[in-house]
Amino acid sequence: MADITVRPMTVDDAGRVRAIYQAGLDGGDASFETAAPSWAAFDASRLSGHRLVAADGDGPVLGWIAVSPTSTRAVYAGVVEHSVYVDPAARGRGVARLLLDALIRSTEAAGIWTIQSGVFPENAASLALHQRAGFRVLGVRERVGRHHGRWRDVVLLERRSAVVN
Ligand SMILES: CC(C)(COP(=O)(O)OP(=O)(O)OC[C@H]1O[C@@H](n2cnc3c(N)ncnc32)[C@H](O)[C@@H]1OP(=O)(O)O)[C@@H](O)C(=O)NCCC(=O)NCCS
């Protein structure tokens, strides 16, 4: 853990970011999506100032985190939705927590006040990660979408910054 550092994502990370994304989707409990987007689609949908990767020294990227806007309305300009994905071989070592803590610092420094996420109830790791980082559960959307033909619930979580006022 001591050597794992967080840095901004660059276009050179695209291959690892997409591979880790796909591995998470293949696990079946990360998202309704089933295929990682192209780099162009990823790049177009994520805010450029809040994309981070974690790596062990100069080694390969172990995980990433990024945010998308939730609305074009000015009132919600400080409300974003994030995704966090860690290489299956690097899970359980605190990589996601490092990324999430760094994202919270980065977004708060930019005046973003709320980070939200939707998590499948079966995703115990993600629920634990977010609740330990100060997210609260808003509720559960029941059978809100179909994933591989099966209706699934989604737990809505958010973290309201205490320092952005
Ligand atoms: C969810 C995910 C990002 C967690 O990454 P990670 O690097 O293994 O998580 P961390 O090691 O930082 O653990 C964070 C916290 O969650 C807890 N946690 C991790 N995995 C857990 C599990 N399977 N069950 C219960 N708690 C778990 C850890 O104990 C830790 O809490 P602690 O700080 O009190 O010890 C990772 O499992 C993943 O990439 N999953 C697939 C993609 C995904 O689901 N992304 C989230 C979409 S909403």
The ligand as an SDF file (V2000), in Angstrom:
LIG
                    3D

 48 50  0  0  0  0  0  0  0  0999 V2000
  -15.7450   -1.8520   -5.4730 C   0  0  0  0  0  0  0  0  0  0  0  0
  -14.2370   -1.8370   -5.7320 C   0  0  0  0  0  0  0  0  0  0  0  0
  -13.8970   -0.5870   -6.5410 C   0  0  0  0  0  0  0  0  0  0  0  0
  -13.5010   -1.8080   -4.3770 C   0  0  0  0  0  0  0  0  0  0  0  0
  -12.1110   -1.6940   -4.6610 O   0  0  0  0  0  0  0  0  0  0  0  0
  -10.9750   -2.1430   -3.5970 P   0  0  0  0  0  0  0  0  0  0  0  0
   -9.7160   -1.4700   -3.9870 O   0  0  0  0  0  0  0  0  0  0  0  0
  -10.9620   -3.6070   -3.4750 O   0  0  0  0  0  0  0  0  0  0  0  0
  -11.5490   -1.5140   -2.2370 O   0  0  0  0  0  0  0  0  0  0  0  0
  -10.6770   -1.1300   -0.9650 P   0  0  0  0  0  0  0  0  0  0  0  0
   -9.6400   -2.1810   -0.7500 O   0  0  0  0  0  0  0  0  0  0  0  0
  -10.2440    0.2860   -1.0640 O   0  0  0  0  0  0  0  0  0  0  0  0
  -11.7620   -1.2640    0.2070 O   0  0  0  0  0  0  0  0  0  0  0  0
  -12.5360   -0.1530    0.6200 C   0  0  0  0  0  0  0  0  0  0  0  0
  -13.3530   -0.5600    1.8180 C   0  0  0  0  0  0  0  0  0  0  0  0
  -14.3600   -1.5030    1.4240 O   0  0  0  0  0  0  0  0  0  0  0  0
  -14.2190   -2.7150    2.1510 C   0  0  0  0  0  0  0  0  0  0  0  0
  -14.4080   -3.8260    1.2330 N   0  0  0  0  0  0  0  0  0  0  0  0
  -13.6880   -4.0600    0.1150 C   0  0  0  0  0  0  0  0  0  0  0  0
  -14.1430   -5.1900   -0.4730 N   0  0  0  0  0  0  0  0  0  0  0  0
  -15.1410   -5.6560    0.3140 C   0  0  0  0  0  0  0  0  0  0  0  0
  -16.0180   -6.7760    0.2280 C   0  0  0  0  0  0  0  0  0  0  0  0
  -15.9480   -7.6390   -0.7960 N   0  0  0  0  0  0  0  0  0  0  0  0
  -16.9560   -6.9340    1.1810 N   0  0  0  0  0  0  0  0  0  0  0  0
  -17.0530   -6.0510    2.2140 C   0  0  0  0  0  0  0  0  0  0  0  0
  -16.2520   -4.9740    2.3480 N   0  0  0  0  0  0  0  0  0  0  0  0
  -15.3160   -4.7850    1.4040 C   0  0  0  0  0  0  0  0  0  0  0  0
  -12.7990   -2.7140    2.6480 C   0  0  0  0  0  0  0  0  0  0  0  0
  -12.6750   -3.4670    3.8300 O   0  0  0  0  0  0  0  0  0  0  0  0
  -12.5100   -1.2560    2.8760 C   0  0  0  0  0  0  0  0  0  0  0  0
  -12.9940   -0.8330    4.1230 O   0  0  0  0  0  0  0  0  0  0  0  0
  -11.9340   -0.4480    5.2890 P   0  0  0  0  0  0  0  0  0  0  0  0
  -11.2270    0.7820    4.7670 O   0  0  0  0  0  0  0  0  0  0  0  0
  -12.7900   -0.1590    6.4450 O   0  0  0  0  0  0  0  0  0  0  0  0
  -11.0450   -1.6170    5.4250 O   0  0  0  0  0  0  0  0  0  0  0  0
  -13.7690   -3.1160   -6.4910 C   0  0  0  0  0  0  0  0  0  0  0  0
  -14.2880   -4.2520   -5.8310 O   0  0  0  0  0  0  0  0  0  0  0  0
  -14.1620   -3.1320   -7.9490 C   0  0  0  0  0  0  0  0  0  0  0  0
  -13.4540   -2.6120   -8.8160 O   0  0  0  0  0  0  0  0  0  0  0  0
  -15.3270   -3.7650   -8.2660 N   0  0  0  0  0  0  0  0  0  0  0  0
  -15.8110   -3.8170   -9.6410 C   0  0  0  0  0  0  0  0  0  0  0  0
  -16.2200   -2.4470  -10.1320 C   0  0  0  0  0  0  0  0  0  0  0  0
  -17.2880   -1.8570   -9.2350 C   0  0  0  0  0  0  0  0  0  0  0  0
  -18.1650   -2.5360   -8.7280 O   0  0  0  0  0  0  0  0  0  0  0  0
  -17.2050   -0.5340   -9.0700 N   0  0  0  0  0  0  0  0  0  0  0  0
  -18.1520    0.2140   -8.2980 C   0  0  0  0  0  0  0  0  0  0  0  0
  -19.3340    0.4870   -9.1450 C   0  0  0  0  0  0  0  0  0  0  0  0
  -20.6100    1.2900   -8.1850 S   0  0  0  0  0  0  0  0  0  0  0  0
  1  2  1  0
  2  3  1  0
  2  4  1  0
  2 36  1  0
  4  5  1  0
  5  6  1  0
  6  7  2  0
  6  8  1  0
  6  9  1  0
  9 10  1  0
 10 11  2  0
 10 12  1  0
 10 13  1  0
 13 14  1  0
 14 15  1  0
 15 16  1  0
 15 30  1  0
 16 17  1  0
 17 18  1  0
 17 28  1  0
 18 19  1  0
 18 27  1  0
 19 20  2  0
 20 21  1  0
 21 22  1  0
 21 27  2  0
 22 23  1  0
 22 24  2  0
 24 25  1  0
 25 26  2  0
 26 27  1  0
 28 29  1  0
 28 30  1  0
 30 31  1  0
 31 32  1  0
 32 33  2  0
 32 34  1  0
 32 35  1  0
 36 37  1  0
 36 38  1  0
 38 39  2  0
 38 40  1  0
 40 41  1  0
 41 42  1  0
 42 43  1  0
 43 44  2  0
 43 45  1  0
 45 46  1  0
 46 47  1  0
 47 48  1  0
M  END
$$$$
